[in-house]
């Protein structure tokens, strides 16, 4: 029995176990299971892998997408470029073990966004600076958008929410929330944006998928924006994870 799972903390919000359990049943994959592994400290990773001897792959979520890299033996080019990993492939050869890191968030975000975006380009506002934000920014830059990265604190190539004025908001085709604000159970929270500056020509994308309609997206709906949550991205990146775990060339 091959085992797969998700590490992060906390994991009460995750749909990954449901997704893979249903996939295994639907596709008659009988030799696999998927579990949640909430670890309060990334240093628990090594003991988890040692104890779960049938563990063949992991997904990685908040807050470990960058912290996990120091435990890995190799990185894909995309994971190295953005310094964020959300897929670990585990290969065991006798007493030896080899951990490889990949990023499927990039594929998930790109493939879920492009049909919605069409030929629109220009400015894109990215709220947050975590591991998911890095994947989002890479995709946006690759497709020719000018990224405006927003953080609570000032930094290199960053602006703060105080700097995010009406002119910047009105001049952006796309606003993406990569923070956990609005995620269950804190469903009333949302990024501190001037929502009255939104127009019906804009797209609001929230990487949060639970609840389906976050407070951020509801504000966009009120003003006629096109809105999308993170569920399609989750589905695509999960399928990409499965491909990575089963590709013998990786």
Order of alpha helices (4+ residues) and beta strands (2+ residues): beta-alpha-beta-alpha-beta-beta-alpha-beta-beta-alpha-beta-alpha-beta-beta-alpha-beta-beta-alpha-beta-alpha
